[in-house]
Amino acid sequence: MTATAARVPQLNLAVQYAVSATGKPTRAHFRKWVRAALERDARVTLRIVGQKEGRALNRVYRGKDYATNVLTFVFRDQAPFEGDFALCAPVVAREARAQKKSLAAHYAHLTVHGLLHLQGYDHENDRDARVMERRETQVLAKLGYADPYNYKG
């Protein structure tokens, strides 16, 4: 008797660099991190943006006049999930330095975080935040990264 292998979710991923890719994770890194958090089929565009674009996106879509680390835009909220997310390179770099963690670890965390949002996870209340943070921590541990919510640099 053989066990039936679990179906691997299908991924259509586009990675865009709106800023220089120098010093940023490669498309292969992003694909690995997205795939690790992928629970169902998805079509995703991940865009690495600068301060100006990050601030404009946050202002237009969230009414907040500053650049934030990650923004997720869901276009389809059931499988196959569809959406975009933007990572603001200067904010990610600044936060990684402040938290005394590697840039790769922080990009991995925020990539996983953005993809979980795309798949319906949220942190609007304490219960949902615990569920999402637990899932992020599990995925990152499988990737070899420390718990981002209990990081001791």
Secondary structure, DSSP 8 states (H G I E B T S, - for coil): ----------EEEEEEESS--TTS--HHHHHHHHHHH--S-EEEEEEEE-HHHHHHHHHHHHS--S--SEEEEEEE-SSSEEEEEEEEHHHHHHHHHHTT--HHHHHHHHHHHHHHHHTT---SSHHHHHHHHHHHHHHHHHTT---TTS---
